[in-house]
Amino acid sequence: MKDFKQILDAVKTVSDNQTVQIFVPSDGSKKIFRLLTAKQQKDLIKTVTEKNISPILFIENINSIIATNSVEKYNFSISDRTYIAAMLRAYSISKDFTSNSITVDLTILQDNNIKLDETVCQKTIESSELKINCKIPSLKEDSAYNTALIDVSKNKSTAEVLGEIFIYEVSKYITCIESIPLNFNIKLDDMNIKQRCQLVENLPAKVYNEVIDYINQVRAQENKNFTVNGKIIDIDLDQSFFTA
Amino acid sequence: MIYCKVNQLTLEDYININRFIQNNNTKHITDCFLQVIAKYTDYRGTISLIDGVVILLFLRSISIGASTTGKKNNVKIDISFMPLLENLQNLKIPKKEIKVGDLTAYIATPFSFEEVDYENFIYSVGISRAESQSLTVLEQKQLFHNLPACAVNKIQEFVSHIDILLASIDIYIADEKVDIKLLNNSLFEYIKFFYTENILSVQQKIIKIIQITQLDTGYLLSLPPAEINILYQFIIDEEKRQDNQSNNRGTVIPGTPRSAT
């Protein structure tokens, strides 16, 4: 009979050595990841019990898992998240994913190694008075927004939280707002999250919608890695995705 | 399925269980049942929920009886738990395990009527089942945190499998089918239902027995509740018999020889 510490060390070693190479779209290369542990899977599923902030907590958990399980330190982008999460799920829990009564083998996605197109990584949106610089945020930047959003969303109704999520989502893609006629150039990094969202909320609707168009272009790019035989495998990254 | 020796429950402990149930604190009731199992059986391992329920129903059947009085349409009816006990005893619970390198972690349903976490299902670990060692709650947690993610799936599969087995058991209380599931508290409610007898009537019976027989209270509390009922019934019958005798004596016709009455 071994003592418990020896058993625990043996289990840790086995878990640490279970790794998989996953393609990272923003870098265009494969990186080594440790597989999910039981605790990580349980924590992801458990976020469903949180009322309003459940989707934010869930995404925050995914961000944290990607950072923790990556053997190599790298500044992952939001556009890497769904693909890495899908691959971690396929290799750690089950390769079979059922959506709309159709079961898909997620491991077929491992051959989809399409690097994120440089043209969508950054974009400048211009109107008569404003120039908006957009960029795909990193997971680290996303986490900063998530933390602020969790704070703001406490004690709010679901409808109010959904509104906040929308503004925060758009804000995280904007890096700089410039106006030559009005003589200002604001880097959003220099402001706190609340101020950034207030600024974005007050953008003209036309400009705001162009930012949303840009986000949709980024999503379309991300989907390329989920396309098999011309069809997109539609993955809703939520708690149910991590139950086999 | 486990095999163990089960002794009869004393009235004193039965009254204690009733008090815990009346207080309605799930943690305290769980602890109380675990203590009862430890006191009245020779089983000394980690007990699973189904095995614990089987022991408690069996203990109830030998100490109090296998049925209780319920009501249906305001009419008193007898409700027996023997069908459930027999079905639970015949359940073939699958043996689930998680392989981690050379080690194997074994899964069992924890004996708890409170909400349980996935980590509570990992009850032992070792190279083989024979060599496996039971884990403390803290060790369960530490081990679970480092197991591969498939552990959660194995536990979910285990729970679903037992639920499928339980769903095949047809149990009715007053013509209403009881939906027995592993984690929906139905087994807890069932056990509570059969361990909630009218304590007041038992206490009244004890007072009556003491008044008539002068028997020691401590002695009566050490008897199983079923024997109290037998003793009480015997005393009542004896009282009636004596009443009948004295009534008969009162109707004796003067001058008639006693042997003729």
Interface residues (C-beta under 8 A of the other chain):
Chain A: M1 K2 F4 I7 L8 A10 V11 K12 T13 V14 S15 Q18 L35 L36 T37 A38 K39 Q40 Q41 K42 I45 S92 I93 S94 T243 A244
Chain B: V100 G101 D102 L103 D117 Y118 E119 V125 G126 E131 Q133 L135 E139 Q142 L143 F144 H145 N146 L147 P148 A149 C150 A151 V152 N153 Q156
